């Protein structure tokens, strides 16, 4: 399953450095683009009292074009705890990024960890994993397998239009159609 594969990739990345694991978690469990990873800072990690969840303010691509957009990404409790432990252990100040490297480095880390997994597991599929695959799979997993609403995913994932998120929507199977529609009548 996708969450297990993210965990597997994050463990492999951790063998090189904890910072690499943090980058994988931010993409695979928070849904950041590789370019958004270096914008994630401790000062942006806040608790949303109204919704009762942790969120992380990040900057990233504006799917409408123009200047980078700021958004609040949903952070699972397990990732929040690890971010806090990481920042404390590495003595990262609130205004410093958790991952202070270039977008290209973040992308390279994912490729390297995935290629090592391909070798370790003899599963060639890992050779084709990219940083964007983490975000794409994060979105598809939530939309398709967890039935999270499209508007919620647009908000926490930084998509500004249905056209921007549409590629992440998988075609429903006949059994999915029947299960959902038969419950209505």
PyMOL commands that set and color helices and strands:
alter all, ss='L'
color gray80, all
select helices_A, chain A and resi 2-14+18-28+34-37+42-44+77-89+103-121+124-128+131-145+150-157+162-168+174-182
alter helices_A, ss='H'
color red, helices_A
select strands_A, chain A and resi 45-48+53-60+69-75
alter strands_A, ss='S'
color yellow, strands_A
deselect
rebuild
show_as cartoon
